[in-house]
Amino acid sequence: MLIKEAFAQAANGAAQTSDPTLMSFLPMIGIVVIFYFLLIRPQTKRAKEQKQMQNELQKGDEIVISGGELGRVVSAGDSYLTMEIAVGVEITVLKSSVQTLLPKGTLRSIETGKSSRALKNGKQKSNEPRQAEPENKETEISQADSTKQDNEKN
């Protein structure tokens, strides 16, 4: 008797779920709409702006390429451009590797740290006598002498 009731309940339950309605697909449709507005649309918009920026590059623009190098555009072709990364040093790169267009004058204002400090320190130290180098050499000589003496004792 219990078995017949169980079959009857399953048959009724199966009949109710076999009829898909719009309400069952509504959560799935909502997720697709959310993904479109939060992920797909902004990504395509950014890609379109990037492509437009790469096509409008011209001589004198300051750029950053995907490898992190900063430089100034010397000449631009259809697919490639020549970029000056230092005075007299030019490289040819793909236009698609350009990541950012910098505002004019950015390269002059960027302080790299090492080269500017070396210039400042070089100008200041040129008038002063160098005392740090002999001290280092003396410590190296004294260490070498102590190791020789230790080797002779053994």
PyRosetta script that sets phi, psi and omega in degrees:
from pyrosetta import init, pose_from_sequence

init()
pose = pose_from_sequence("MLIKEAFAQAANGAAQTSDPTLMSFLPMIGIVVIFYFLLIRPQTKRAKEQKQMQNELQKGDEIVISGGELGRVVSAGDSYLTMEIAVGVEITVLKSSVQTLLPKGTLRSIETGKSSRALKNGKQKSNEPRQAEPENKETEISQADSTKQDNEKN")
pose.set_psi(1, -38.3)
pose.set_omega(1, 178.5)
pose.set_phi(2, -70.7)
pose.set_psi(2, -31.0)
pose.set_omega(2, -177.9)
pose.set_phi(3, -69.7)
pose.set_psi(3, -41.7)
pose.set_omega(3, 179.5)
pose.set_phi(4, -63.5)
pose.set_psi(4, -36.7)
pose.set_omega(4, 179.0)
pose.set_phi(5, -67.5)
pose.set_psi(5, -38.2)
pose.set_omega(5, 179.9)
pose.set_phi(6, -65.0)
pose.set_psi(6, -41.9)
pose.set_omega(6, 178.4)
pose.set_phi(7, -65.5)
pose.set_psi(7, -37.9)
pose.set_omega(7, -178.8)
pose.set_phi(8, -66.1)
pose.set_psi(8, -39.5)
pose.set_omega(8, 179.1)
pose.set_phi(9, -68.3)
pose.set_psi(9, -40.0)
pose.set_omega(9, 179.4)
pose.set_phi(10, -65.9)
pose.set_psi(10, -38.3)
pose.set_omega(10, 179.7)
pose.set_phi(11, -65.9)
pose.set_psi(11, -40.4)
pose.set_omega(11, 178.6)
pose.set_phi(12, -68.0)
pose.set_psi(12, -42.0)
pose.set_omega(12, 179.5)
pose.set_phi(13, -65.1)
pose.set_psi(13, -38.4)
pose.set_omega(13, 179.7)
pose.set_phi(14, -68.3)
pose.set_psi(14, -34.0)
pose.set_omega(14, 179.3)
pose.set_phi(15, -69.2)
pose.set_psi(15, -31.5)
pose.set_omega(15, -178.7)
pose.set_phi(16, -75.7)
pose.set_psi(16, -37.2)
pose.set_omega(16, -176.8)
pose.set_phi(17, -84.5)
pose.set_psi(17, -13.8)
pose.set_omega(17, -178.1)
pose.set_phi(18, -78.1)
pose.set_psi(18, -5.8)
pose.set_omega(18, -178.4)
pose.set_phi(19, -104.4)
pose.set_psi(19, 89.8)
pose.set_omega(19, -178.7)
pose.set_phi(20, -73.1)
pose.set_psi(20, 140.5)
pose.set_omega(20, 179.5)
pose.set_phi(21, -122.4)
pose.set_psi(21, 175.6)
pose.set_omega(21, 178.5)
pose.set_phi(22, -64.5)
pose.set_psi(22, -30.7)
pose.set_omega(22, -179.2)
pose.set_phi(23, -64.8)
pose.set_psi(23, -29.6)
pose.set_omega(23, 179.2)
pose.set_phi(24, -74.6)
pose.set_psi(24, -24.9)
pose.set_omega(24, 178.8)
pose.set_phi(25, -94.2)
pose.set_psi(25, -8.9)
pose.set_omega(25, -177.1)
pose.set_phi(26, -59.6)
pose.set_psi(26, -44.2)
pose.set_omega(26, 177.3)
pose.set_phi(27, -62.0)
pose.set_psi(27, -38.6)
pose.set_omega(27, 179.3)
pose.set_phi(28, -65.7)
pose.set_psi(28, -41.7)
pose.set_omega(28, 178.1)
pose.set_phi(29, -64.2)
pose.set_psi(29, -41.0)
pose.set_omega(29, 177.9)
pose.set_phi(30, -61.1)
pose.set_psi(30, -41.5)
pose.set_omega(30, 178.6)
pose.set_phi(31, -64.2)
pose.set_psi(31, -41.8)
pose.set_omega(31, 179.0)
pose.set_phi(32, -63.5)
pose.set_psi(32, -41.7)
pose.set_omega(32, 179.0)
pose.set_phi(33, -64.7)
pose.set_psi(33, -43.1)
pose.set_omega(33, 178.9)
pose.set_phi(34, -62.5)
pose.set_psi(34, -45.5)
pose.set_omega(34, 178.0)
pose.set_phi(35, -60.2)
pose.set_psi(35, -38.6)
pose.set_omega(35, -179.8)
pose.set_phi(36, -62.9)
pose.set_psi(36, -49.3)
pose.set_omega(36, -175.7)
pose.set_phi(37, -75.8)
pose.set_psi(37, -28.9)
pose.set_omega(37, -178.1)
pose.set_phi(38, -92.8)
pose.set_psi(38, -27.8)
pose.set_omega(38, -174.8)
pose.set_phi(39, -119.4)
pose.set_psi(39, -55.3)
pose.set_omega(39, -170.7)
pose.set_phi(40, -71.2)
pose.set_psi(40, -49.9)
pose.set_omega(40, -176.9)
pose.set_phi(41, -62.0)
pose.set_psi(41, -48.3)
pose.set_omega(41, 178.0)
pose.set_phi(42, -63.1)
pose.set_psi(42, -34.9)
pose.set_omega(42, 179.8)
pose.set_phi(43, -67.3)
pose.set_psi(43, -43.1)
pose.set_omega(43, 178.3)
pose.set_phi(44, -68.2)
pose.set_psi(44, -34.6)
pose.set_omega(44, 177.2)
pose.set_phi(45, -64.8)
pose.set_psi(45, -43.9)
pose.set_omega(45, 179.1)
pose.set_phi(46, -65.3)
pose.set_psi(46, -40.4)
pose.set_omega(46, 178.8)
pose.set_phi(47, -64.1)
pose.set_psi(47, -38.2)
pose.set_omega(47, 178.4)
pose.set_phi(48, -65.9)
pose.set_psi(48, -42.9)
pose.set_omega(48, 177.8)
pose.set_phi(49, -64.4)
pose.set_psi(49, -40.0)
pose.set_omega(49, 179.5)
pose.set_phi(50, -63.6)
pose.set_psi(50, -44.8)
pose.set_omega(50, 179.5)
pose.set_phi(51, -63.4)
pose.set_psi(51, -41.0)
pose.set_omega(51, 179.1)
pose.set_phi(52, -64.8)
pose.set_psi(52, -42.4)
pose.set_omega(52, 178.8)
pose.set_phi(53, -62.1)
pose.set_psi(53, -41.9)
pose.set_omega(53, -179.7)
pose.set_phi(54, -66.4)
pose.set_psi(54, -36.2)
pose.set_omega(54, 179.6)
pose.set_phi(55, -73.4)
pose.set_psi(55, -25.4)
pose.set_omega(55, -177.8)
pose.set_phi(56, -94.0)
pose.set_psi(56, 9.1)
pose.set_omega(56, 179.2)
pose.set_phi(57, -65.1)
pose.set_psi(57, 140.1)
pose.set_omega(57, 179.5)
pose.set_phi(58, -141.8)
pose.set_psi(58, 173.2)
pose.set_omega(58, -177.5)
pose.set_phi(59, -60.5)
pose.set_psi(59, 133.6)
pose.set_omega(59, 178.1)
pose.set_phi(60, 96.6)
pose.set_psi(60, -10.9)
pose.set_omega(60, 178.4)
pose.set_phi(61, -70.1)
pose.set_psi(61, 142.9)
pose.set_omega(61, 177.1)
pose.set_phi(62, -100.5)
pose.set_psi(62, 128.5)
pose.set_omega(62, -171.2)
pose.set_phi(63, -134.4)
pose.set_psi(63, 164.4)
pose.set_omega(63, 170.2)
pose.set_phi(64, -123.3)
pose.set_psi(64, 128.6)
pose.set_omega(64, 178.1)
pose.set_phi(65, -96.6)
pose.set_psi(65, 173.0)
pose.set_omega(65, -172.5)
pose.set_phi(66, -63.1)
pose.set_psi(66, -23.0)
pose.set_omega(66, 178.0)
pose.set_phi(67, -80.7)
pose.set_psi(67, -6.7)
pose.set_omega(67, 178.5)
pose.set_phi(68, 97.9)
pose.set_psi(68, 0.1)
pose.set_omega(68, -179.8)
pose.set_phi(69, -77.4)
pose.set_psi(69, 139.2)
pose.set_omega(69, 177.0)
pose.set_phi(70, -106.2)
pose.set_psi(70, 144.5)
pose.set_omega(70, 178.8)
pose.set_phi(71, -172.3)
pose.set_psi(71, -178.8)
pose.set_omega(71, -178.4)
pose.set_phi(72, -115.5)
pose.set_psi(72, 138.1)
pose.set_omega(72, 179.9)
pose.set_phi(73, -73.5)
pose.set_psi(73, 125.6)
pose.set_omega(73, 177.4)
pose.set_phi(74, -94.1)
pose.set_psi(74, -43.5)
pose.set_omega(74, 176.3)
pose.set_phi(75, -152.7)
pose.set_psi(75, 151.4)
pose.set_omega(75, -177.7)
pose.set_phi(76, -130.5)
pose.set_psi(76, 134.2)
pose.set_omega(76, 175.8)
pose.set_phi(77, -112.7)
pose.set_psi(77, -157.7)
pose.set_omega(77, -179.6)
pose.set_phi(78, -72.7)
pose.set_psi(78, -48.6)
pose.set_omega(78, -176.4)
pose.set_phi(79, -113.3)
pose.set_psi(79, -23.0)
pose.set_omega(79, -175.6)
pose.set_phi(80, -121.4)
pose.set_psi(80, 159.3)
pose.set_omega(80, 171.8)
pose.set_phi(81, -141.7)
pose.set_psi(81, 154.2)
pose.set_omega(81, 177.4)
pose.set_phi(82, -101.0)
pose.set_psi(82, 129.9)
pose.set_omega(82, -173.8)
pose.set_phi(83, -123.2)
pose.set_psi(83, 134.0)
pose.set_omega(83, 177.3)
pose.set_phi(84, -95.9)
pose.set_psi(84, 116.3)
pose.set_omega(84, -178.0)
pose.set_phi(85, -98.6)
pose.set_psi(85, -17.3)
pose.set_omega(85, 174.6)
pose.set_phi(86, -154.1)
pose.set_psi(86, 170.8)
pose.set_omega(86, -179.3)
pose.set_phi(87, -62.8)
pose.set_psi(87, 116.2)
pose.set_omega(87, 178.8)
pose.set_phi(88, 82.4)
pose.set_psi(88, 2.7)
pose.set_omega(88, 179.8)
pose.set_phi(89, -113.9)
pose.set_psi(89, 112.9)
pose.set_omega(89, -178.2)
pose.set_phi(90, -121.3)
pose.set_psi(90, 141.8)
pose.set_omega(90, 176.3)
pose.set_phi(91, -129.7)
pose.set_psi(91, 154.7)
pose.set_omega(91, 177.2)
pose.set_phi(92, -104.4)
pose.set_psi(92, 128.0)
pose.set_omega(92, -177.9)
pose.set_phi(93, -132.0)
pose.set_psi(93, 159.5)
pose.set_omega(93, 174.3)
pose.set_phi(94, -72.4)
pose.set_psi(94, 143.2)
pose.set_omega(94, 176.4)
pose.set_phi(95, -62.5)
pose.set_psi(95, -32.9)
pose.set_omega(95, -178.6)
pose.set_phi(96, -68.6)
pose.set_psi(96, -14.1)
pose.set_omega(96, 178.6)
pose.set_phi(97, -85.5)
pose.set_psi(97, -6.2)
pose.set_omega(97, 178.7)
pose.set_phi(98, -74.2)
pose.set_psi(98, 123.1)
pose.set_omega(98, -178.3)
pose.set_phi(99, -98.7)
pose.set_psi(99, -41.6)
pose.set_omega(99, -172.7)
pose.set_phi(100, -139.2)
pose.set_psi(100, 140.8)
pose.set_omega(100, 171.8)
pose.set_phi(101, -100.6)
pose.set_psi(101, 117.1)
pose.set_omega(101, -177.2)
pose.set_phi(102, -86.4)
pose.set_psi(102, 153.9)
pose.set_omega(102, 174.1)
pose.set_phi(103, -65.8)
pose.set_psi(103, 152.4)
pose.set_omega(103, -179.3)
pose.set_phi(104, -59.8)
pose.set_psi(104, 137.7)
pose.set_omega(104, 178.0)
pose.set_phi(105, 87.4)
pose.set_psi(105, 1.8)
pose.set_omega(105, -179.0)
pose.set_phi(106, -67.2)
pose.set_psi(106, -39.4)
pose.set_omega(106, -177.9)
pose.set_phi(107, -62.8)
pose.set_psi(107, -34.4)
pose.set_omega(107, 178.9)
pose.set_phi(108, -72.2)
pose.set_psi(108, -33.8)
pose.set_omega(108, -175.4)
pose.set_phi(109, -84.5)
pose.set_psi(109, -14.1)
pose.set_omega(109, -178.8)
pose.set_phi(110, -73.6)
pose.set_psi(110, 128.3)
pose.set_omega(110, 177.6)
pose.set_phi(111, -102.5)
pose.set_psi(111, 113.2)
pose.set_omega(111, -177.6)
pose.set_phi(112, -79.4)
pose.set_psi(112, -15.1)
pose.set_omega(112, 176.5)
pose.set_phi(113, 94.0)
pose.set_psi(113, -68.3)
pose.set_omega(113, -172.8)
pose.set_phi(114, -65.8)
pose.set_psi(114, -51.6)
pose.set_omega(114, -175.0)
pose.set_phi(115, -70.2)
pose.set_psi(115, -38.5)
pose.set_omega(115, -178.8)
pose.set_phi(116, -72.3)
pose.set_psi(116, -36.4)
pose.set_omega(116, 176.6)
pose.set_phi(117, -68.1)
pose.set_psi(117, -38.1)
pose.set_omega(117, -179.6)
pose.set_phi(118, -64.2)
pose.set_psi(118, -39.3)
pose.set_omega(118, 177.7)
pose.set_phi(119, -65.6)
pose.set_psi(119, -45.1)
pose.set_omega(119, -179.4)
pose.set_phi(120, -65.2)
pose.set_psi(120, -45.5)
pose.set_omega(120, -179.2)
pose.set_phi(121, -67.8)
pose.set_psi(121, -36.1)
pose.set_omega(121, 179.2)
pose.set_phi(122, -64.3)
pose.set_psi(122, -38.7)
pose.set_omega(122, 178.9)
pose.set_phi(123, -70.3)
pose.set_psi(123, -38.2)
pose.set_omega(123, -178.9)
pose.set_phi(124, -73.9)
pose.set_psi(124, -40.4)
pose.set_omega(124, -176.4)
pose.set_phi(125, -79.1)
pose.set_psi(125, -15.2)
pose.set_omega(125, -178.3)
pose.set_phi(126, -66.8)
pose.set_psi(126, -27.2)
pose.set_omega(126, 179.4)
pose.set_phi(127, -85.8)
pose.set_psi(127, -23.7)
pose.set_omega(127, -177.2)
pose.set_phi(128, -94.2)
pose.set_psi(128, 144.6)
pose.set_omega(128, 175.4)
pose.set_phi(129, -71.1)
pose.set_psi(129, 148.6)
pose.set_omega(129, -178.2)
pose.set_phi(130, -89.3)
pose.set_psi(130, 119.4)
pose.set_omega(130, 179.6)
pose.set_phi(131, -113.6)
pose.set_psi(131, -16.3)
pose.set_omega(131, -175.6)
pose.set_phi(132, -71.6)
pose.set_psi(132, -34.7)
pose.set_omega(132, -176.4)
pose.set_phi(133, -67.0)
pose.set_psi(133, -45.2)
pose.set_omega(133, 179.0)
pose.set_phi(134, -63.7)
pose.set_psi(134, -35.8)
pose.set_omega(134, 178.3)
pose.set_phi(135, -61.2)
pose.set_psi(135, -42.8)
pose.set_omega(135, 179.1)
pose.set_phi(136, -64.7)
pose.set_psi(136, -39.5)
pose.set_omega(136, 179.9)
pose.set_phi(137, -66.8)
pose.set_psi(137, -38.2)
pose.set_omega(137, 179.7)
pose.set_phi(138, -65.5)
pose.set_psi(138, -40.2)
pose.set_omega(138, 179.6)
pose.set_phi(139, -67.3)
pose.set_psi(139, -36.8)
pose.set_omega(139, 177.6)
pose.set_phi(140, -65.1)
pose.set_psi(140, -41.5)
pose.set_omega(140, -179.9)
pose.set_phi(141, -66.6)
pose.set_psi(141, -42.5)
pose.set_omega(141, -179.5)
pose.set_phi(142, -66.1)
pose.set_psi(142, -35.8)
pose.set_omega(142, 177.1)
pose.set_phi(143, -67.7)
pose.set_psi(143, -39.5)
pose.set_omega(143, 178.9)
pose.set_phi(144, -65.5)
pose.set_psi(144, -40.7)
pose.set_omega(144, 178.5)
pose.set_phi(145, -63.7)
pose.set_psi(145, -40.8)
pose.set_omega(145, -178.8)
pose.set_phi(146, -66.5)
pose.set_psi(146, -36.1)
pose.set_omega(146, 177.7)
pose.set_phi(147, -70.4)
pose.set_psi(147, -33.8)
pose.set_omega(147, 176.4)
pose.set_phi(148, -65.9)
pose.set_psi(148, -40.9)
pose.set_omega(148, 180.0)
pose.set_phi(149, -66.6)
pose.set_psi(149, -38.7)
pose.set_omega(149, 178.2)
pose.set_phi(150, -64.6)
pose.set_psi(150, -37.7)
pose.set_omega(150, 179.8)
pose.set_phi(151, -68.3)
pose.set_psi(151, -37.3)
pose.set_omega(151, 179.9)
pose.set_phi(152, -68.2)
pose.set_psi(152, -35.8)
pose.set_omega(152, 179.3)
pose.set_phi(153, -66.4)
pose.set_psi(153, -36.1)
pose.set_omega(153, -177.5)
pose.set_phi(154, -80.4)
pose.dump_pdb("model.pdb")
